[in-house]
């Protein structure tokens, strides 16, 4: 199991898979690094991508 890439999260959002995740929260980490201490996250409520400090607490979903 691993964290999905930002592209995989976008695809899950477009297909509607993320609708059932909303009860847990809006922001989900991806495995895609955006800088030395940042990675991309995806907001499943708005369909937006963000670059966040990895020290922040966000939700995760694993893929095979």
C-alpha positions as CSV (number, residue, x, y, z in Angstrom):
1,X,0.0,0.0,0.0
2,X,1.1,3.5,-0.7
3,X,-0.1,7.1,-0.9
4,X,-1.6,8.0,-4.2
5,X,0.0,10.5,-6.5
6,X,-1.6,13.9,-7.0
7,X,-2.8,12.8,-10.4
8,X,-4.4,9.7,-8.9
9,X,-6.3,11.8,-6.4
10,X,-7.5,14.1,-9.1
11,X,-8.7,11.1,-11.1
12,X,-10.5,9.7,-8.0
13,X,-12.2,13.1,-7.5
14,X,-13.3,13.3,-11.2
15,X,-14.8,9.8,-11.0
16,X,-16.7,10.6,-7.8
17,X,-14.8,8.1,-5.6
18,X,-13.9,10.8,-3.1
19,X,-17.6,11.5,-2.2
20,X,-17.5,8.8,0.5
21,X,-14.3,10.3,2.0
22,X,-15.9,13.6,2.9
23,X,-17.1,12.3,6.3
24,X,-13.4,12.2,7.3
25,X,-12.3,15.6,6.1
26,X,-11.4,17.6,3.0
27,X,-7.6,17.6,2.7
28,X,-5.7,14.5,1.6
29,X,-2.0,14.0,1.2
30,X,-0.5,12.7,-2.0
31,X,2.9,11.1,-2.5
32,X,3.9,13.8,-4.9
33,X,6.6,16.0,-3.5
34,X,6.6,19.7,-4.3
35,X,9.7,21.0,-2.4
36,X,12.2,20.1,0.2
37,X,9.6,20.1,3.0
38,X,6.3,20.3,1.0
39,X,4.1,17.8,-0.8
40,X,0.9,18.2,-2.8
41,X,-2.4,17.7,-1.1
42,X,-5.9,17.6,-2.6
43,X,-9.1,19.2,-1.3
44,X,-11.9,16.9,-2.1
45,X,-14.6,19.5,-1.4
46,X,-13.4,22.0,-4.0
47,X,-11.3,19.8,-6.3
48,X,-8.2,21.9,-5.7
49,X,-4.5,21.1,-5.4
50,X,-2.3,22.7,-2.7
51,X,1.4,22.5,-1.8
52,X,1.6,22.1,2.0
53,X,4.3,21.7,4.6
54,X,4.6,18.1,5.5
55,X,4.4,19.0,9.2
56,X,0.7,19.7,8.8
57,X,-1.9,17.1,9.6
58,X,-4.1,16.0,6.7
59,X,-6.0,12.8,5.9
60,X,-4.6,9.9,3.9
61,X,-6.0,7.1,1.7
62,X,-3.8,4.3,0.5
63,X,-3.8,2.6,-2.9
64,X,-2.3,-0.7,-4.1
